[in-house]
């Protein structure tokens, strides 16, 4: 049997759904999945060959010790670490065992936003102007040179948490106080610090005391997603992002491929490739956020792992014919992956969302979801369960998505997005006040 270790692979319902969907293929390949996570859901035992208890992801050093104990004297043949929580720990485990995975230095450079910025600057890859800051005076100094608005963010990759838009001089003091208070509480910052210490890598700054201030990047929000198999970059396409209006920075939809001319698509992909090479990303999935101003692409963030929003894998499977998680499984097992894209498919996923403190009272039933899928010719599902709580930004635990729908269109990804939004109107999630 081939044992593959899956580290923090996402919420229980999500990971169990993924395993169930691919069980016949996994069994035919002789692959057994071992779960390593901080939450042992009763349903996991039916999906995974073994379950290894880990501490919360921010306790990376303790997580490494727990895995060392559980895997002592035991062979594993692959490591899947395609979540923000699992990336760094997975890189450590794979490096010690000589298994394919994102290299330690690349894991650092994609987890540390400051690391990303300095490496891209050295390689002359287009990006916003940036600086490290500690105080409101540092932000004022930067803004005096680069103008407003500016963006403040933790130097650790934090899934849009703690990202703050500052529009004017009058907003600086409050914004700096908020982000500095958040640094001390952020699990993402703590995980980055522990990774540097355990891996013996120099972070080049203090993420608990310093944050990034950047010029505001204007243009169409786009991203590239894909996999890097050894040195071969396989991009699923250029995706247009649908964002909430500032000052929030959350995603309400994705359109693949973006409705842009071929020359623009080629230019965006060239910038994406340059960023991956500058950071040394290989043997992993990736997700790169950018802005396109009709002349050039500017890099906002490079993630050395797949994106995991609900419906995301289905979106790219519509284009490539394969779920991204299967491609990263191939990479984890040392196989070469070649990404092929269908030129006749346009697809989009849309989300309903809540940006307030609420309790989920009810969600659409399986029967309702199936009816909507048939009526609107979409794929759909929910992102929350009754009893879940949504929290208002800028709380670092803000995860606003409630339900999703994925639609296809032969001519336009924008038309597909409009169809997905119409389907969402039939998938209401009932919310109530927090007690």
N, C-alpha and C positions, 0 to 999 in steps of 0.2 A: 504493500500500500504506500501511497504518497501522502505524507502528512504536511499540511500547509497551515501555518499559524496566522490567524486573523486577529489583529490587535486593534481594540476599540473600533469595531467596524460600524458603529452607528446605533441608533435606538433599536430596542429588541424587536419591535414589530417590523421595522425596515429590514434588519439583517435576516430575520426568519423568512420574510417574504422572498428575499433574494436567494437564499439557500433552497427554498421550496421550488422556486421557478427553475433552478438549474440542477436540481438533484439528479435527474436521469443522466445528464452529461457528466456530472462529477462521478457518479457511480461507474459509468462506462470507462472513464479514465483512471479509475482506481484512486481517486483523490478523497482523502479524509480531511475535513476542516476542524481545526482546534481553535476554540474561542478563548481569547484573553481579554477580559473586560472587567470593569468595576461594578457591573450590574448583572447578576445571574437570574435571568428570567426563567420561570418554569418551562416555557416553550423552547428554550435553547437546547435542552437535553435531547430533544427529538431531532434537532437540526445539526448539532455538532458532535463529533466523536468524543470530545473532551472539553471541559470548561475549566479554565484557569482563572482564579480570582485575583484581580489586580486592585490596587488602590486607585483613587481618582487620578485622571491623566496628568494633573499638575504636579503630582508627587512622582516625578519621573524616576528619581533615584530609587525610591522604594519599589516602583513598578519593575525596574531592572532587576532588583534583588529577588522579587517574587518570581519572575520568569526564569532567572538562573536556577532557583531551587526546583521549580516545576519541570524544567527541561534537562536537569542534570542526568547525564547518562542516556539521554533520549535523542534520537535523530529526528530532525525536521528537514524537509526538502524545499521549503519555500516560505517566504514571509510576505503577507499582504498587509500593508500599512498605508491605506489610502484615505485616511481621515486626518483632520488637523490634530486630533488628540493622539493618533497613533503614529504619525510620521516619524518623529524623532526617536521614539522608543524602538520602532521597527527598524530604523536605520542602524541603531546600535546593535540589536540582536543579529541582523543580517550580516553586518560587517564582521562580527566576531566569528561567524560560522561560514564566511566566504560565500554567502548566497546573494543572488541578484537583488538589488534594492537601490534606492537613491543613495549616493555617497554621503558620508557624514558632513563634509564641507558644503555640499549642495543642500543638504537638509538644513544646515545652519543658515545659509544665505537665503533660502526661500522662507524660513520661519522668522528670521530677523528682517524687518523692513529696512532697517539701517544697513544691514548686510546687503540686501538687494540693491539699495540705492548706490552704495559705494562701488559695488561690482559693475553695475550698469554704467555708472559714470566713467569708470576706467575703460570700459569697452566702447564708450561713446554711443550707447544705445539711447534713443530719445526718451526723456522722462521729465516730470516736473522738477523745478528747482527745489532744493531741500536743505535743511540744516537740523542739527540736534539742538534741543532747547531744554532749559530747566525752569526758567522763570518767565513771567509776563514781559519783562524787559527784553529777553531774548526774542520773543515773538514780535514785539514792537520793532526791534532792530531789523528782523527779517522782512516784516511788512513794509517798512520804510523804503526798502530797496525793491521789493517785488510786488508791492501793492496788495490791496484786498480784492476778493476774499482770499483767506489762507485756510488751510486744513491742518488741524492738529490730530495726531493719532499716536497710539502706543507704538513702540518700536518692535513689538511682537505681533505676528500675524494673529488677528483676533476676530475674524469673521465679521468685520464691519463694526464690532463693538468698540466703543470709546472714540470712534471717528467723529470729529466735531468741526463744523464749518463756522469760521469766524468772519463775519461780514464787515466789521468796522472796529475802530479803536475802542469804542465803548464796550464791546463784547469780550475783549481779551482777558481781563482779570477773572471774570466768572468762568470762562472756558478753560483757562489754565488751572484754576482751582479744582474744577470738576475732573479734568483729565489726570491731574496729579493725585487726587484722592482715589481715582479709579486704578491707577498703576499698582498701588499697594494691595488692592483687592482682586486684581485680575488673575484668574488661573492661567491665562495664556502667557502673561509675563513671567509668572513663576515657573511655568514649564520650560520656557526659553532659557531662563537662568540656570535651571537644573540641568538642562541638556548641555549647555556650555561647560558646566562643571564636570559632569560625568564623562563627556566625550573628550575633555581636555582641550577644548577649542576656545580661542579668545573672541569674546563678543565685540570687543572694540569700544564698548560703552557700558553704562549701567542702566539697563531697562527699567529698574525700579525708581530711578531718579531722573532719567532723561526721556524725552519723547521727541517725535518728529514734527517739524512744521514744514509745510510744503505749499508751493504756489498752487492755485486752483487750476486744474486741467480742464479746458473747455473742449467741446466736441461731442460727437456721437459716442455713447457708451457701447463698447464692443468688447468681446473677449474671444480668445482661442482656447480650445480644450483638446486634449489628445493624450497620446502616450509616446514615451521615448524608449525604444527597444535597443539596448546598447547605445549606439550613437545615431540611430535612425529615428528621426522625428516623424510621427504620424499624427497629423492634425485633423480633427473631425470636421473642421470648417470654421468660418468666422461667424460668431453669434452676436446679434444685437441684444443688448440688455434693456429692459424696461425698468427704470428706477423710480422710487418715490421722489417727489419734489424735495429739494434741499429745504431744511438742513438734515433730513433723514437720508441714509444711504442704504436702503434695502431694496431687494429685487422683487418685482412683481410680475416679471415675465422674461422669457428668452425666445429669440427668433433665429432659427438656423436653416439655411445660411442667411446672413443679413442681406436685405434687398439693396445691394451695392453693385456698381460696375465691376467687372472681372479685374480690371487693373487696380482698383482700390482693394479688393480682396487679396490680390497678390502682394501688394505693399504691406498690408497689415500682417499677413502671414510671414513675410520676410522679417519684419520687426520682431514678431513672436519668436521665430527661429533664432535670431541674434541674441535675444534675451536668454533663452534656454542655454545656448552655448556659453554665454558670458558667465552664467551661474554654475556651469558644469552639471546640469540636470541630465540624468540618464536612468534607465531601468525603473521607470515609474510613470504614473499618470501626471498630467499637469493641467492647470487652469490659470490663464493670464488675463488680467483685466487691463483695458486700454481705453484711450479716447482717440477718435479719428476726426481730424479737422478738415478733411477733404484734401489735405496735402501730405500729412504724415501721421503716423500712429505714435502715441506717447504712452509709455508703460506706467500703470498705476501700481500693480501688484503681480507678483509671480508666485503661484502656489505649486509646490512640488508634489501634488497629489490630485486625484480627481475631485471634481465638485460633487456634492451629495445632496443637493436639494431634491425633494420628491419629484419624480417624473423626469429627472435629469438624464438618467441612464436610458430611459425609453426614448427621449428626444434624440440622443445621438445614435441609438440603435436604429431609428428610422432612417438615418443617413448612411450608416456604415453596415447595417445588417447584423451587428453584434453588440451585446451589452459591454460597456467599457470595463466592468469588473472582470469579465472573462478575458479581456485583452491583458489586463494587469496580472491576472492569474497566470497566463501564458508567460509573461515577462518574469514573474516570480519563480517560475520553473525553468528559466533559462532558455525559453523558446524565442525565436525571432518573430516579431509581429509586423505585419504589413497592413496598413489601414487603406481601405478602398472606399470611396464615397460615391453614392448614387447621385447622378446629376439631375434626376427627374423628381426629386422629393424636396418639398419645402415644409417645415414643421415648426411648431411653436408650443410652448407651455406657458400657462398663465396661472397666477395664484390669487386667491382671496387672502386677506391679511387683517390683523388687528394690531394697532399700535397703542393700546391702552392696557391697564391692569384689569384683567377679567378672568373669570372661571368658565371653562367650557362646560356647558350644560348638556348639549346633545350634538351629535354629528349625523350626517346622512347615513341611512342604513345601506347595507350591501345591495339590497334590492333596488333602492333609489339610485345608487351609483350605476348599477347595471342598466337600468332604464335610461339614464342620461347618456351613457355610453352608446346605447343603441340608437337613441333618437338623434343625437348630434354627431354620431360617428367619431367619437373621441375615446381616448383613454382618460380615466379620472380616478381620484382617490382623495383621502383626507390626510392631513399632516398632524392632526391632534386627536385626542381621545377624550371622552367625558371625564371630567375631573382635572384635566390639565389646566395650567394657568398660563396666560399670556402676560407679559410685563412690558411696561412702557419704556421706550428708549429715553435716555441713554443707558439704562440699566444694562450691565454687561451680559445678562442672561436673556436679553430680548431676542426671541425667535418668532417672528410675527406670522408666518404662513399658517393658514387654516385648512385650505383645500386646494387641489390642483386639477387642471385639465390640459390634455395634450391633443392638438389637432394637426391635420395635414392638409396641404393644398398643392395642386400641381403647378401653380404659377407663382404664388407669392407667400412668403413667410408671414407678412403682415396680415394677409387675409386669414391665414391659419390662426394667428394670434386672436383676431377678432372673433373667430368661431369658438376658440377655447374660452374666451371671456363670456360669450353668450351661454356656453354650457355651465359655467360657474354659477350663473344666476339661479340654477336649479339645484345647487348643492349648498344650501345654507347651513352654517354652523351657528347654533344658538349659544350666546354668551350671557353671563350674568355678572353682577358686581362681586368683587372680592369681599368675603366676610370681614 
